């Protein structure tokens, strides 16, 4: 009996000073901080696509011979001290987070060496703000006891290190994850929180979150269609003229931003994605890749590239060469690939079956998540 009373006393004391919202933020913050900052430090290895981000951010790999692709996580990168000779073809909202991280790194750590944990810290702070907003929306009008249950559920979902490990990397998935979280949290807040001025600031936040998500990579552009219909659904809860005007403004700005981005932002990943759609898509399930290329009006020798990656060190062809551009990539496009699948539905089914096997995998299995010195 005394033990039960003592437990209830501590619970009352705990709930008095730590709200369910704060509880979720603290626990997720501790879990993620241990993952990102406490040795052994965790992050994701470079699959070969970092160079675009590094070049555009004024960073570089100092000891390229010792640099580990795929297998190990690398946390240190050198900061360019003089003129950046590389063209800034990488355009993404991710650049905002990276620039802030580099600025903080120069203030508190070094002006010559960049520690990727500063980027992880920037992501984490933004992440915890999104969790706070989500918990505020989910727990409004809910009893204290149920609110703590909701907090445990949020911790279970958003404390998953399979998601937060992307914070210690240069992959755009981290930014996409943050943008998605804020969009979802803003919608929940608009739906559950009382009307009036409490909601006024959420509309700009919803727009900014959408820009962050859509602008993280070109692959996200089509999401604007779904987000637009979600926005239309919010009119059911926008009763006042001001709310409706704000919502129309947000939706119009979202569509305008996406169209401008699609027109003016260079498709830096287009060649890579098209190459993979050919070598690891069109050719992957056929026994005669050379014939498939010939039937498509392409030199049949490119069938030798079956199964290869754009980032392979040794490949039958150099994917970034002018010859491949002229004789392969310029002669194909997404429509060409789509028509191939239409003409070969059995191969398409095999590829879909292969994709389903990895649908629940968040972290790519081929990427290491710890430093080489920890082995």
C-alpha positions in Angstrom: 0.0 0.0 0.0 2.8 2.4 0.9 4.6 1.5 -2.3 1.6 2.3 -4.3 1.1 5.6 -2.6 4.8 6.5 -3.0 4.5 5.7 -6.7 1.5 7.9 -7.1 3.2 10.7 -5.3 6.2 10.6 -7.7 3.9 10.4 -10.7 2.1 13.5 -9.5 5.4 15.3 -8.9 6.6 14.2 -12.4 3.5 15.3 -14.2 3.6 18.6 -12.4 6.9 19.7 -13.8 7.2 17.6 -17.0 4.2 17.8 -19.4 3.5 14.9 -21.8 4.7 17.2 -24.7 8.0 18.0 -22.9 8.4 14.3 -21.9 8.2 13.2 -25.6 10.7 16.0 -26.6 13.2 15.1 -23.9 13.1 11.3 -24.4 13.5 11.6 -28.2 16.2 14.2 -27.8 18.2 11.9 -25.4 17.8 8.9 -27.7 18.8 10.8 -30.8 21.7 12.6 -29.1 23.2 9.3 -27.9 23.0 8.0 -31.5 24.5 11.1 -33.2 26.9 12.5 -30.7 28.1 9.9 -28.2 30.9 7.5 -29.2 30.5 5.2 -31.0 29.1 7.8 -33.3 26.5 6.7 -35.8 25.8 8.1 -39.3 25.5 6.8 -42.9 28.2 6.1 -45.4 28.7 7.9 -48.7 27.1 6.0 -51.6 29.0 8.3 -54.0 26.5 11.1 -54.2 28.0 13.3 -51.6 30.3 15.1 -54.1 27.4 17.3 -55.4 26.6 18.5 -51.9 30.2 18.9 -50.9 31.2 20.9 -54.0 28.2 23.3 -53.6 28.9 23.7 -49.9 32.6 24.5 -50.0 33.6 21.2 -48.5 35.9 18.5 -49.8 37.5 15.2 -49.0 41.1 15.9 -48.0 42.5 12.3 -48.0 40.5 10.7 -50.9 42.7 7.6 -50.8 41.7 6.8 -47.2 38.0 7.9 -47.7 35.5 5.0 -47.3 32.5 4.8 -49.7 29.5 2.7 -48.6 31.3 0.6 -46.0 32.0 3.1 -43.3 30.6 6.4 -42.0 32.8 9.5 -42.3 32.2 12.4 -40.0 35.0 14.8 -40.9 35.3 16.9 -44.1 37.7 19.7 -45.0 36.4 23.3 -45.5 37.7 25.1 -48.6 39.8 28.1 -47.6 39.9 29.9 -51.0 38.0 30.1 -54.2 35.5 27.3 -54.9 36.2 26.2 -58.5 33.3 23.8 -58.7 30.0 24.9 -60.2 27.1 25.0 -57.8 24.7 22.7 -59.7 23.2 21.4 -56.5 20.1 23.3 -55.6 18.1 22.1 -52.6 16.5 23.4 -49.4 19.0 21.1 -47.7 21.6 23.7 -48.4 20.0 26.0 -45.8 20.7 23.5 -43.0 24.2 22.7 -44.3 25.1 26.4 -44.5 23.9 27.0 -40.9 25.8 23.9 -39.7 29.1 25.1 -41.4 28.6 28.5 -39.8 28.2 27.0 -36.4 31.1 24.7 -37.0 33.4 27.6 -37.8 32.3 29.5 -34.6 32.5 26.6 -32.1 34.9 24.1 -33.6 37.1 24.8 -36.6 37.3 27.0 -39.7 39.3 24.3 -41.6 37.6 21.0 -40.6 33.8 20.3 -40.7 32.3 17.8 -38.2 29.1 16.5 -39.6 27.7 16.3 -36.1 27.0 20.0 -36.4 24.6 19.2 -39.2 23.1 16.5 -37.1 22.6 19.0 -34.3 20.9 21.5 -36.5 18.5 18.8 -37.8 17.9 17.6 -34.2 16.9 21.0 -33.0 14.4 21.4 -35.8 13.2 17.8 -35.3 12.4 18.4 -31.6 10.4 21.5 -32.5 8.3 19.4 -34.9 7.7 16.8 -32.2 6.6 19.6 -29.8 4.1 21.0 -32.3 2.8 17.5 -33.1 2.3 16.7 -29.4 0.6 20.0 -28.8 -1.9 19.2 -31.5 -2.4 15.6 -30.4 -2.9 16.2 -26.7 -5.2 19.3 -26.7 -8.3 18.5 -24.8 -7.0 15.1 -23.8 -6.7 13.9 -20.2 -3.2 13.9 -18.6 -3.0 10.2 -18.4 -3.9 9.6 -22.0 -1.6 12.4 -23.1 1.3 10.4 -21.6 0.2 7.4 -23.5 0.2 9.5 -26.7 3.7 10.7 -25.7 4.9 7.1 -25.4 3.5 6.3 -28.8 5.2 9.3 -30.4 8.5 8.3 -28.8 8.1 4.8 -30.1 7.5 6.1 -33.7 9.7 9.2 -33.9 12.5 7.9 -31.6 13.3 5.2 -34.1 17.0 5.5 -34.9 16.4 4.2 -38.5 15.0 7.6 -39.3 17.2 9.9 -37.2 20.5 8.3 -38.3 20.0 10.2 -41.6 20.7 13.4 -39.6 24.5 12.5 -39.6 24.6 12.4 -43.4 24.4 14.6 -46.5 21.3 12.7 -47.8 18.2 14.7 -48.6 16.1 12.2 -46.8 16.7 14.0 -43.5 15.2 17.2 -44.9 12.3 15.4 -46.5 11.6 13.7 -43.1 11.6 17.0 -41.3 9.4 18.7 -43.9 6.9 15.8 -43.7 6.8 15.9 -39.9 6.1 19.6 -39.8 3.4 19.3 -42.5 1.7 16.5 -40.6 2.1 18.4 -37.3 0.7 21.6 -38.7 -2.4 19.9 -40.1 -3.1 18.2 -36.8 -2.7 21.5 -35.0 -5.1 23.2 -37.5 -7.6 20.5 -37.0 -7.5 20.2 -33.2 -6.5 23.6 -31.8 -9.1 26.3 -31.1 -9.8 28.9 -33.9 -8.6 32.4 -34.0 -5.1 33.8 -33.6 -3.8 30.6 -32.3 -3.9 29.2 -35.8 -2.7 32.3 -37.8 1.0 31.5 -37.5 0.4 27.9 -38.6 -0.4 28.8 -42.3 3.0 30.3 -42.9 4.6 27.4 -41.2 2.6 25.0 -43.4 3.9 26.8 -46.5 7.5 26.8 -45.3 7.3 23.1 -44.4 6.0 22.4 -47.9 8.8 24.3 -49.5 11.3 22.5 -47.4 9.9 19.1 -48.4 9.3 19.8 -52.1 12.6 21.7 -52.5 14.7 19.0 -50.9 15.0 17.1 -54.3 13.3 16.9 -57.6 11.9 13.5 -56.7 9.5 15.2 -54.3 7.9 17.5 -56.8 4.9 15.2 -57.6 4.0 15.3 -53.9 2.6 18.7 -54.5 -0.5 17.0 -56.0 -1.3 15.1 -52.9 -0.5 18.1 -50.7 -2.8 20.3 -52.7 -5.7 17.9 -52.2 -4.9 17.7 -48.5 -5.0 21.5 -48.4 -8.4 21.5 -50.1 -9.6 19.3 -47.3 -8.5 21.9 -44.7 -11.2 24.3 -46.0 -13.7 22.2 -44.0 -12.1 23.6 -40.9 -11.3 27.1 -42.2 -14.6 28.9 -41.3 -13.5 32.5 -41.3 -12.8 34.5 -44.5 -9.3 35.3 -43.2 -8.5 31.6 -42.7 -9.8 30.7 -46.2 -7.8 33.5 -47.8 -4.7 32.4 -45.9 -5.2 28.8 -47.1 -5.8 29.8 -50.7 -2.6 31.9 -50.5 -0.6 29.0 -49.1 -1.9 26.6 -51.8 -1.2 29.1 -54.6 2.3 29.8 -53.3 3.0 26.0 -53.0 2.0 25.4 -56.6 3.9 28.5 -57.8 7.1 27.5 -56.0 6.9 23.9 -57.4 6.5 25.2 -61.0 9.3 27.6 -60.6 11.6 25.0 -59.1 10.8 22.5 -61.9 11.6 25.1 -64.6 14.7 26.8 -63.2 16.5 24.3 -60.8 18.9 22.1 -62.8 18.2 18.4 -62.7 21.5 17.4 -61.3 20.4 13.8 -60.5 18.6 13.2 -63.8 21.5 11.5 -65.6 22.2 9.3 -62.6 18.5 8.2 -62.2 18.0 7.6 -65.9 21.2 5.5 -66.0 20.0 3.4 -63.1 16.6 3.0 -64.6 18.3 1.5 -67.6 21.0 -0.6 -66.1 19.1 -1.7 -63.0 15.6 -1.5 -64.5 15.2 -2.1 -68.2 18.2 -4.5 -68.5 18.1 -6.2 -65.1 15.5 -8.9 -65.7 16.2 -9.6 -69.3 18.6 -12.3 -70.5 19.4 -10.4 -73.7 20.2 -6.8 -72.6 22.1 -6.2 -75.9 19.0 -7.1 -78.0 16.9 -4.8 -75.8 19.2 -1.9 -76.4 19.3 -2.6 -80.1 15.5 -2.8 -80.3 15.3 0.6 -78.6 17.6 2.2 -81.2 20.7 2.1 -79.0 24.1 0.5 -79.6 23.8 -3.0 -78.4 27.2 -2.9 -76.7 25.6 -0.8 -73.9 23.9 -4.1 -72.8 27.3 -4.8 -71.0 26.3 -2.1 -68.5 23.5 -4.4 -67.1 23.4 -4.2 -63.3 26.1 -1.6 -63.0 25.9 1.6 -60.9 26.5 5.2 -61.9 29.1 5.3 -59.1 31.0 2.1 -59.8 34.8 2.6 -59.8 35.2 0.1 -62.6 32.5 -0.2 -65.2 32.3 -1.3 -68.9 31.4 2.3 -69.7 32.0 5.6 -68.0 28.5 6.8 -67.0 29.5 10.5 -66.9 31.4 10.5 -70.2 30.3 12.5 -73.3 29.9 9.2 -75.2 27.4 7.8 -72.8 25.5 11.1 -72.8 25.3 11.1 -76.6 24.8 7.5 -77.4 22.7 6.3 -74.4 21.2 9.0 -72.2 20.2 11.4 -74.9 18.4 8.6 -76.8 16.3 7.6 -73.8 14.0 9.3 -71.3 11.4 8.3 -68.7 8.8 7.8 -71.5 11.2 5.4 -73.3 11.6 3.4 -70.0 7.8 3.4 -69.4 7.1 2.0 -72.9 9.6 -0.7 -72.3 7.8 -1.9 -69.2 4.5 -1.7 -71.0 5.9 -4.0 -73.7 7.4 -6.4 -71.1 5.0 -6.6 -68.2 6.5 -9.9 -66.8 9.8 -8.1 -66.2 8.0 -5.2 -64.6 6.3 -7.6 -62.2 9.6 -9.2 -61.3 11.1 -5.7 -60.5 8.0 -4.8 -58.4 8.4 -8.1 -56.5 12.0 -7.2 -55.9 11.1 -3.7 -54.7 8.5 -5.0 -52.3 11.2 -7.0 -50.4 12.8 -3.7 -49.3 9.8 -1.6 -48.9 10.1 -1.6 -45.1 13.8 -1.0 -45.0 14.5 2.6 -44.0 18.3 2.5 -44.0 20.0 1.1 -47.1 21.6 -2.2 -46.2 24.7 -1.5 -48.3 25.6 1.6 -46.3 27.8 1.4 -43.2 26.7 3.3 -40.1 29.9 3.5 -38.0 33.4 4.8 -38.4 36.3 2.6 -39.6 38.3 3.2 -36.4 35.5 1.6 -34.3 36.0 -1.8 -36.0 
